[in-house]
Amino acid sequence: MRNRRNLLNSIFTTGIDSLQIIKNARPNIVLIVLESWTADIIEPLGGEKNTTPFFSSLCDSGLLFTNIYSSGRRTDQMFPSILSGFPSLPNFSISRFSDKIRKLPMLSEDLRNAGYHTSFYYGGELGFANMNSYLLEGKFQEIHGKEDFESNQMNSKWGAHDQYVFDKMTVDFQTRKEPFFSMILTLSTHEPFEVPGQQLNEGKSEPDKFRNAAFYTDQCLKNFINKVKKEAWYDNTLFVFAADHGHILPRQRDYYDPACYHIPLLWYGNALMDSLRGRRISKQGGQHEIASTLLRQLHLQHTNYTFSRDLLGTQTTSGSYLNYDKGFGWLEEDNRFVYLFGEKQYIKQYSMQTNDTDSSHFLHGKVFLQKLYSTFLKL
């Protein structure tokens, strides 16, 4: 028991000091969650050069975290991870358990209680995967979905194209009371990758269609940022870019490849300290760290986000947990593994160690998952 407690303490220790990266304690915050944006399409993260050129340019003037991973592989797993600091579990998502999500901490609720106006934007169906219930529990004051858009602004399957959702945000922000916290979830880089406008290439393969969709969303980002730069609220705004999860495309990776979970996390905007623009942070972590990292920057209470660590904490250790339907992964700076429950063994091609379940690396991942399950059951 003592050894387990010591391992948990070593995982979740952040220290009392944190690198301060924003200029004041109450900036506007725009959280942009990019559907399926794997690191493989972002040049500064080792990805392709021309697929997301505008986002790559933002990395040169923002604070880029280069080793961030999603814990899950589905959008419904993103909401508890980013908004509640609660990583995904094998086989199911906590966001589908209404009795449990109401007991989770919520970033949006904490910011609302701190005086922020809160809003959420999505071009798709809000009822998908219990999304609307989660957002309501998060006490968002405004929740916008596909019903706010015209039929000619829709694609064939999921909802309004990204350009129209960003346009709506741009208009709404003109009369928005500050400070505000607004979250947008894009959708154009979801299958079937049908997007309007200029195409990156004329290929018909799934990887090429994915690249076209990502390029389209990148251009939507460009138009959005260029428009809002002219607004008075822009100078006091922090933009936080993250992905809901990675993807096997465009490099057609294997399902168990940890690189499928590698995603961007970029903090950008005039609210960012000038001295930190263009800086890279290589500390390994997960998207579930966003909540504590942000709240600590704002000097707000964050300790109830049990699994969320401050990525900017001076004593925060490196480590990323990955969730598979039939196993889990654990990444550290000097080791990594993917472990399958049924086979009770590592997948060798994605593991840097032998089949040793007594190693400190394996025990770190094991006690993390045990803590996650026990917390879920107690909710």
SEKOL-48779 format. One record per residue (C-alpha): residue number from 1; residue in three letters; chain; x, y, z. Coordinates in pm, 1 decimal. Example, Ala and Ser with C-alpha at 12.3 -4.5 7.8 and 13.67 -1.06 7.14 Angstrom:
// residues 2
     k     r   c         c1         c2         c3
     1   Ala   A     1230.0     -450.0      780.0
     2   Ser   A     1367.0     -106.0      714.0
// end
This chain:
// residues 379
     k     r   c         c1         c2         c3
     1   Met   A        0.0        0.0        0.0
     2   Arg   A      280.3      241.2       90.3
     3   Asn   A      462.2      167.1     -236.5
     4   Arg   A      143.1      233.7     -433.6
     5   Arg   A       92.8      563.2     -250.3
     6   Asn   A      451.7      665.6     -318.6
     7   Leu   A      412.4      586.8     -687.9
     8   Leu   A       94.8      794.4     -708.4
     9   Asn   A      265.6     1083.7     -532.1
    10   Ser   A      555.0     1069.1     -777.0
    11   Ile   A      314.0     1082.0    -1071.7
    12   Phe   A      100.4     1371.5     -948.3
    13   Thr   A      360.9     1593.0     -780.2
    14   Thr   A      373.6     1940.4     -936.0
    15   Gly   A      537.8     2154.8     -668.6
    16   Ile   A      431.4     2494.2     -543.7
    17   Asp   A      596.7     2697.6     -818.9
    18   Ser   A      475.7     2734.6    -1176.0
    19   Leu   A      607.7     2920.1    -1478.3
    20   Gln   A      381.1     3220.8    -1525.6
    21   Ile   A      301.2     3260.6    -1893.8
    22   Ile   A       15.0     3512.0    -1910.1
    23   Lys   A       28.8     3884.9    -1850.8
    24   Asn   A     -269.2     3918.5    -1618.4
    25   Ala   A     -495.7     3695.6    -1413.6
    26   Arg   A     -816.0     3740.8    -1614.4
    27   Pro   A     -759.5     3719.1    -1988.3
    28   Asn   A    -1032.3     3613.8    -2226.1
    29   Ile   A     -984.6     3246.4    -2312.2
    30   Val   A    -1075.2     3087.0    -2643.9
    31   Leu   A    -1032.3     2709.5    -2639.6
    32   Ile   A    -1020.0     2570.3    -2993.6
    33   Val   A    -1048.6     2190.2    -3005.6
    34   Leu   A     -953.9     2056.3    -3346.8
    35   Glu   A    -1120.0     1736.7    -3463.6
    36   Ser   A     -867.4     1455.0    -3528.7
    37   Trp   A     -566.5     1687.8    -3556.6
    38   Thr   A     -283.2     1444.7    -3516.0
    39   Ala   A       75.3     1567.8    -3478.8
    40   Asp   A      141.7     1397.0    -3812.8
    41   Ile   A       -8.5     1695.7    -3997.5
    42   Ile   A      179.9     1962.9    -3801.2
    43   Glu   A      533.4     2038.3    -3915.8
    44   Pro   A      673.4     2170.0    -3582.6
    45   Leu   A      564.0     1840.0    -3423.0
    46   Gly   A      742.7     1629.2    -3681.6
    47   Gly   A      446.9     1615.1    -3918.3
    48   Glu   A      390.8     1705.0    -4280.9
    49   Lys   A      506.9     2043.6    -4405.4
    50   Asn   A      218.8     2184.2    -4611.3
    51   Thr   A     -100.7     2039.2    -4461.4
    52   Thr   A     -151.8     2299.0    -4184.9
    53   Pro   A       80.3     2586.9    -4276.9
    54   Phe   A     -106.5     2857.7    -4086.5
    55   Phe   A     -114.1     2662.5    -3762.0
    56   Ser   A      256.6     2594.3    -3804.5
    57   Ser   A      315.8     2968.4    -3833.5
    58   Leu   A      126.0     3025.0    -3507.6
    59   Cys   A      362.6     2782.6    -3336.1
    60   Asp   A      649.2     3019.8    -3413.0
    61   Ser   A      486.0     3296.2    -3207.1
    62   Gly   A      311.4     3092.6    -2938.2
    63   Leu   A      402.9     2850.8    -2658.9
    64   Leu   A      403.7     2499.2    -2804.6
    65   Phe   A      393.0     2181.3    -2596.0
    66   Thr   A      559.4     1920.4    -2815.2
    67   Asn   A      488.2     1596.6    -2625.8
    68   Ile   A      116.0     1599.3    -2547.3
    69   Tyr   A     -110.4     1299.1    -2597.2
    70   Ser   A     -483.9     1239.2    -2587.0
    71   Ser   A     -581.3      961.7    -2348.3
    72   Gly   A     -860.2      842.4    -2578.7
    73   Arg   A     -946.1      802.4    -2945.2
    74   Arg   A    -1303.4      939.7    -2958.3
    75   Thr   A    -1454.7     1286.6    -2929.0
    76   Asp   A    -1685.3     1192.4    -2640.6
    77   Gln   A    -1375.3     1097.5    -2439.9
    78   Met   A    -1233.2     1445.5    -2496.4
    79   Phe   A    -1494.7     1637.3    -2296.3
    80   Pro   A    -1418.7     1485.0    -1954.3
    81   Ser   A    -1048.1     1483.9    -2036.1
    82   Ile   A    -1016.7     1853.3    -2122.2
    83   Leu   A    -1300.1     2006.4    -1919.5
    84   Ser   A    -1278.4     1783.2    -1610.5
    85   Gly   A     -919.0     1660.4    -1619.6
    86   Phe   A    -1052.7     1303.0    -1621.9
    87   Pro   A     -871.9     1070.5    -1868.1
    88   Ser   A    -1061.8      808.9    -2066.2
    89   Leu   A    -1111.9      450.4    -1950.5
    90   Pro   A    -1091.7      130.6    -2157.4
    91   Asn   A    -1418.4       17.3    -2320.8
    92   Phe   A    -1642.2      313.6    -2230.6
    93   Ser   A    -1659.1      690.0    -2177.4
    94   Ile   A    -1761.2      851.4    -1849.9
    95   Ser   A    -1943.5     1120.5    -2049.3
    96   Arg   A    -2221.5      867.3    -2112.6
    97   Phe   A    -2289.3      831.0    -1736.7
    98   Ser   A    -2504.3     1129.7    -1641.5
    99   Asp   A    -2505.7     1037.8    -1273.0
   100   Lys   A    -2125.5     1048.6    -1265.9
   101   Ile   A    -2047.6     1351.5    -1481.6
   102   Arg   A    -2244.1     1579.1    -1248.6
   103   Lys   A    -1993.8     1490.1     -975.8
   104   Leu   A    -1690.9     1588.3    -1182.3
   105   Pro   A    -1522.4     1928.1    -1158.8
   106   Met   A    -1582.1     2143.0    -1465.8
   107   Leu   A    -1343.0     2401.0    -1606.2
   108   Ser   A    -1631.4     2598.5    -1757.8
   109   Glu   A    -1817.4     2611.0    -1426.6
   110   Asp   A    -1509.5     2720.3    -1234.0
   111   Leu   A    -1443.2     2997.3    -1484.2
   112   Arg   A    -1806.6     3107.7    -1474.2
   113   Asn   A    -1785.8     3127.3    -1095.1
   114   Ala   A    -1474.4     3342.7    -1139.3
   115   Gly   A    -1669.1     3597.2    -1344.9
   116   Tyr   A    -1628.1     3461.6    -1697.5
   117   His   A    -1907.4     3449.6    -1952.9
   118   Thr   A    -1903.0     3095.9    -2092.6
   119   Ser   A    -2006.2     2966.8    -2434.5
   120   Phe   A    -1966.0     2658.8    -2655.2
   121   Tyr   A    -1977.8     2633.3    -3034.8
   122   Tyr   A    -2015.2     2325.4    -3253.1
   123   Gly   A    -2155.0     2284.5    -3601.4
   124   Gly   A    -2292.2     1936.9    -3533.1
   125   Glu   A    -2556.2     1750.4    -3336.6
   126   Leu   A    -2540.3     1837.8    -2967.3
   127   Gly   A    -2718.7     1518.1    -2869.5
   128   Phe   A    -2434.1     1303.5    -3001.7
   129   Ala   A    -2274.7     1083.6    -2732.1
   130   Asn   A    -2449.4     1273.3    -2449.9
   131   Met   A    -2257.4     1588.9    -2542.6
   132   Asn   A    -2536.3     1830.1    -2452.0
   133   Ser   A    -2581.2     1676.8    -2106.6
   134   Tyr   A    -2211.9     1720.0    -2037.5
   135   Leu   A    -2216.9     2082.4    -2150.6
   136   Leu   A    -2522.2     2157.8    -1937.9
   137   Glu   A    -2350.4     2007.6    -1635.3
   138   Gly   A    -2057.4     2235.1    -1719.9
   139   Lys   A    -2287.2     2536.5    -1671.2
   140   Phe   A    -2212.4     2689.9    -2011.8
   141   Gln   A    -2427.3     3000.4    -2046.5
   142   Glu   A    -2452.6     2961.4    -2423.8
   143   Ile   A    -2447.9     2633.8    -2617.4
   144   His   A    -2460.3     2651.9    -2998.0
   145   Gly   A    -2510.0     2352.5    -3231.1
   146   Lys   A    -2622.3     2270.8    -3583.9
   147   Glu   A    -2967.4     2424.5    -3531.4
   148   Asp   A    -2798.6     2767.7    -3538.8
   149   Phe   A    -2687.6     2726.1    -3900.5
   150   Glu   A    -2856.5     2722.3    -4240.7
   151   Ser   A    -2899.1     2405.0    -4446.5
   152   Asn   A    -2670.3     2540.4    -4719.8
   153   Gln   A    -2389.7     2569.7    -4462.6
   154   Met   A    -2393.5     2197.5    -4385.3
   155   Asn   A    -2184.5     1910.3    -4515.0
   156   Ser   A    -2353.0     1581.8    -4601.8
   157   Lys   A    -2317.7     1409.9    -4265.0
   158   Trp   A    -2204.4     1592.3    -3951.5
   159   Gly   A    -2318.9     1952.8    -3964.3
   160   Ala   A    -2202.5     2305.0    -4043.7
   161   His   A    -1863.0     2352.5    -4202.1
   162   Asp   A    -1596.0     2503.7    -3979.6
   163   Gln   A    -1589.1     2838.6    -4159.9
   164   Tyr   A    -1948.7     2913.1    -4062.0
   165   Val   A    -1895.7     2820.6    -3698.5
   166   Phe   A    -1591.7     3046.7    -3674.0
   167   Asp   A    -1788.3     3324.3    -3846.3
   168   Lys   A    -2065.7     3295.4    -3588.1
   169   Met   A    -1814.2     3314.9    -3304.4
   170   Thr   A    -1657.5     3625.0    -3462.3
   171   Val   A    -1992.6     3805.4    -3475.5
   172   Asp   A    -2098.7     3699.8    -3125.5
   173   Phe   A    -1769.4     3812.5    -2972.9
   174   Gln   A    -1832.0     4169.6    -3088.6
   175   Thr   A    -2093.4     4209.1    -2815.6
   176   Arg   A    -1957.2     3959.0    -2563.3
   177   Lys   A    -1895.1     4081.5    -2209.7
   178   Glu   A    -1535.7     4035.0    -2092.5
   179   Pro   A    -1377.6     3829.0    -1960.2
   180   Phe   A    -1516.1     3537.9    -2156.8
   181   Phe   A    -1435.3     3171.1    -2194.5
   182   Ser   A    -1545.9     3022.7    -2523.7
   183   Met   A    -1488.2     2670.7    -2653.5
   184   Ile   A    -1526.9     2557.0    -3012.9
   185   Leu   A    -1513.2     2201.3    -3142.8
   186   Thr   A    -1444.3     2178.1    -3515.7
   187   Leu   A    -1581.3     1893.1    -3728.6
   188   Ser   A    -1462.7     1922.0    -4089.6
   189   Thr   A    -1169.5     1684.4    -4032.9
   190   His   A    -1409.3     1403.5    -3943.3
   191   Glu   A    -1493.1     1134.7    -4195.2
   192   Pro   A    -1610.5     1160.0    -4472.6
   193   Phe   A    -1376.3     1464.8    -4505.8
   194   Glu   A    -1610.5     1661.1    -4733.7
   195   Val   A    -1505.8     2025.7    -4741.0
   196   Pro   A    -1565.2     2325.6    -4970.2
   197   Gly   A    -1314.0     2568.7    -5112.2
   198   Gln   A     -954.6     2531.2    -5222.5
   199   Gln   A     -816.5     2177.0    -5209.3
   200   Leu   A     -465.4     2089.8    -5104.2
   201   Asn   A     -452.4     1807.2    -5358.7
   202   Glu   A     -673.2     1620.1    -5604.0
   203   Gly   A     -613.0     1276.7    -5455.1
   204   Lys   A     -906.6     1046.3    -5384.2
   205   Ser   A     -741.5      825.1    -5121.5
   206   Glu   A     -845.0      851.1    -4756.3
   207   Pro   A     -509.9     1007.5    -4656.1
   208   Asp   A     -543.9     1270.2    -4930.5
   209   Lys   A     -903.7     1351.1    -4835.4
   210   Phe   A     -794.9     1384.4    -4472.6
   211   Arg   A     -515.7     1622.3    -4575.5
   212   Asn   A     -765.5     1830.8    -4776.3
   213   Ala   A     -998.6     1855.0    -4477.0
   214   Ala   A     -716.6     1954.6    -4241.4
   215   Phe   A     -593.7     2216.0    -4489.4
   216   Tyr   A     -949.2     2354.8    -4510.1
   217   Thr   A     -977.7     2387.8    -4130.9
   218   Asp   A     -632.2     2546.1    -4122.3
   219   Gln   A     -753.4     2812.3    -4367.4
   220   Cys   A    -1063.4     2866.9    -4153.1
   221   Leu   A     -832.4     2927.0    -3856.1
   222   Lys   A     -633.9     3174.3    -4062.2
   223   Asn   A     -944.4     3372.2    -4159.6
   224   Phe   A    -1072.1     3367.7    -3800.8
   225   Ile   A     -748.0     3491.2    -3642.3
   226   Asn   A     -697.3     3758.9    -3907.5
   227   Lys   A    -1049.8     3891.4    -3846.9
   228   Val   A    -1042.4     3897.0    -3467.8
   229   Lys   A     -701.1     4064.7    -3455.3
   230   Lys   A     -891.3     4384.6    -3535.0
   231   Glu   A    -1120.7     4353.2    -3232.6
   232   Ala   A    -1064.6     4543.2    -2908.6
   233   Trp   A    -1083.9     4227.2    -2696.9
   234   Tyr   A     -803.1     4056.3    -2889.0
   235   Asp   A     -514.8     4210.6    -2692.8
   236   Asn   A     -636.8     4052.3    -2370.1
   237   Thr   A     -709.1     3707.3    -2511.4
   238   Leu   A     -537.9     3372.7    -2474.2
   239   Phe   A     -606.1     3114.3    -2745.3
   240   Val   A     -556.5     2751.9    -2642.5
   241   Phe   A     -540.1     2507.6    -2933.6
   242   Ala   A     -567.9     2132.7    -2874.5
   243   Ala   A     -702.7     1828.1    -3057.2
   244   Asp   A     -981.7     1604.7    -2932.9
   245   His   A     -768.6     1304.2    -3033.6
   246   Gly   A     -519.1     1195.0    -3296.4
   247   His   A     -573.8      973.9    -3601.7
   248   Ile   A     -424.0      683.9    -3792.0
   249   Leu   A     -428.9      905.4    -4102.4
   250   Pro   A     -255.6     1038.8    -4301.8
   251   Arg   A       34.4      798.6    -4238.4
   252   Gln   A     -199.9      500.0    -4197.5
   253   Arg   A      -56.0      401.7    -3864.5
   254   Asp   A     -142.4       89.5    -3670.8
   255   Tyr   A     -416.8      123.5    -3407.1
   256   Tyr   A     -174.2       50.7    -3121.8
   257   Asp   A       89.7      299.3    -3235.0
   258   Pro   A      124.2      563.8    -2958.2
   259   Ala   A      188.5      820.0    -3231.2
   260   Cys   A     -186.6      801.5    -3307.1
   261   Tyr   A     -239.4      981.1    -2973.9
   262   His   A       20.2     1254.9    -3027.1
   263   Ile   A     -163.3     1588.2    -3056.7
   264   Pro   A      -88.4     1962.0    -3056.5
   265   Leu   A     -123.3     2188.9    -2755.9
   266   Leu   A      -50.3     2551.7    -2835.2
   267   Trp   A     -103.4     2862.7    -2622.0
   268   Tyr   A     -113.3     3174.1    -2837.6
   269   Gly   A     -216.6     3539.5    -2829.4
   270   Asn   A     -129.9     3881.2    -2693.3
   271   Ala   A     -218.9     3770.8    -2339.8
   272   Leu   A       88.6     3548.0    -2353.7
   273   Met   A      414.5     3680.8    -2206.8
   274   Asp   A      622.2     3829.4    -2488.2
   275   Ser   A      933.8     3646.7    -2371.7
   276   Leu   A      765.1     3304.5    -2418.6
   277   Arg   A      652.9     3343.5    -2778.4
   278   Gly   A      811.8     3084.8    -3000.3
   279   Arg   A      922.2     2873.7    -2704.4
   280   Arg   A      886.0     2493.6    -2696.0
   281   Ile   A      809.5     2283.4    -2388.2
   282   Ser   A      899.4     1917.0    -2425.2
   283   Lys   A      758.7     1786.0    -2096.8
   284   Gln   A      542.9     1479.9    -2161.8
   285   Gly   A      179.3     1498.5    -2059.8
   286   Gly   A     -182.4     1457.1    -2161.0
   287   Gln   A     -470.9     1673.9    -2273.1
   288   His   A     -625.7     1615.4    -1928.1
   289   Glu   A     -355.9     1845.7    -1785.3
   290   Ile   A     -508.9     2150.8    -1955.9
   291   Ala   A     -760.0     2221.8    -1678.2
   292   Ser   A     -511.6     2243.1    -1390.0
   293   Thr   A     -249.9     2420.9    -1599.2
   294   Leu   A     -497.1     2691.3    -1698.9
   295   Leu   A     -657.5     2731.5    -1357.1
   296   Arg   A     -319.4     2762.0    -1191.0
   297   Gln   A     -223.2     3038.3    -1434.2
   298   Leu   A     -540.0     3220.1    -1327.3
   299   His   A     -462.2     3158.0     -958.0
   300   Leu   A     -785.5     2963.6     -916.8
   301   Gln   A     -844.1     2646.9     -714.3
   302   His   A     -747.5     2335.0     -908.9
   303   Thr   A     -680.0     2056.6     -658.8
   304   Asn   A    -1014.0     1882.2     -718.5
   305   Tyr   A     -892.5     1790.7    -1068.5
   306   Thr   A     -733.0     1474.7     -933.6
   307   Phe   A     -565.8     1350.5    -1253.3
   308   Ser   A     -477.4     1688.6    -1401.6
   309   Arg   A     -125.7     1818.6    -1339.9
   310   Asp   A       18.0     2161.9    -1406.1
   311   Leu   A      232.0     2121.3    -1717.6
   312   Leu   A      415.3     2438.0    -1614.6
   313   Gly   A      482.6     2324.3    -1257.4
   314   Thr   A      850.3     2326.0    -1170.2
   315   Gln   A      835.4     1976.3    -1020.3
   316   Thr   A      579.1     1816.7    -1252.4
   317   Thr   A      707.0     1482.8    -1379.4
   318   Ser   A      681.2     1369.7    -1740.9
   319   Gly   A      443.2     1090.6    -1830.1
   320   Ser   A      147.6     1017.8    -2056.2
   321   Tyr   A     -128.2      759.4    -2011.3
   322   Leu   A     -292.1      607.1    -2320.6
   323   Asn   A     -624.8      425.1    -2324.0
   324   Tyr   A     -694.6      132.4    -2556.5
   325   Asp   A    -1015.8      -68.8    -2560.5
   326   Lys   A     -825.0     -379.0    -2454.6
   327   Gly   A     -520.4     -236.1    -2284.2
   328   Phe   A     -328.6       75.6    -2190.4
   329   Gly   A       -4.2      254.2    -2264.4
   330   Trp   A      239.6      459.2    -2060.9
   331   Leu   A      495.7      697.9    -2204.6
   332   Glu   A      786.7      854.6    -2021.5
   333   Glu   A     1093.9     1035.2    -2147.0
   334   Asp   A     1311.5      724.7    -2115.7
   335   Asn   A     1058.1      446.6    -2172.9
   336   Arg   A      724.9      357.5    -2326.5
   337   Phe   A      500.8       56.3    -2355.2
   338   Val   A      164.0      -67.6    -2478.1
   339   Tyr   A       17.0     -350.7    -2270.3
   340   Leu   A     -277.1     -577.7    -2355.4
   341   Phe   A     -497.5     -708.6    -2075.1
   342   Gly   A     -613.5    -1036.5    -2230.7
   343   Glu   A     -273.7    -1143.1    -2361.3
   344   Lys   A     -102.4    -1011.3    -2046.0
   345   Gln   A      189.0     -892.2    -2252.8
   346   Tyr   A      346.0     -592.8    -2419.7
   347   Ile   A      320.5     -513.7    -2789.0
   348   Lys   A      691.4     -534.2    -2860.4
   349   Gln   A      707.4     -297.2    -3155.7
   350   Tyr   A      566.2      -13.2    -2941.9
   351   Ser   A      740.8      -95.9    -2616.0
   352   Met   A     1096.5      -12.1    -2515.9
   353   Gln   A     1118.8     -277.3    -2246.6
   354   Thr   A     1092.8     -653.4    -2215.6
   355   Asn   A      784.9     -827.9    -2081.0
   356   Asp   A      861.2     -712.9    -1727.0
   357   Thr   A      553.2     -628.4    -1518.0
   358   Asp   A      768.0     -546.5    -1215.5
   359   Ser   A      941.0     -249.8    -1378.8
   360   Ser   A      886.5       96.4    -1233.7
   361   His   A      747.0      214.7    -1568.3
   362   Phe   A      480.8      -55.9    -1575.7
   363   Leu   A      390.9        6.5    -1212.3
   364   His   A      349.3      378.5    -1281.4
   365   Gly   A       96.5      305.1    -1553.7
   366   Lys   A      -73.1       32.8    -1350.8
   367   Val   A     -132.9      242.4    -1038.6
   368   Phe   A     -254.0      533.6    -1255.5
   369   Leu   A     -515.5      309.9    -1419.0
   370   Gln   A     -613.7      155.5    -1085.2
   371   Lys   A     -662.8      503.6     -938.5
   372   Leu   A     -868.3      603.3    -1242.8
   373   Tyr   A    -1096.7      300.8    -1212.7
   374   Ser   A    -1142.1      336.9     -836.4
   375   Thr   A    -1228.0      706.2     -873.9
   376   Phe   A    -1481.0      626.3    -1147.0
   377   Leu   A    -1651.4      361.3     -932.3
   378   Lys   A    -1680.5      596.7     -635.6
   379   Leu   A    -1845.4      877.9     -831.7
// end
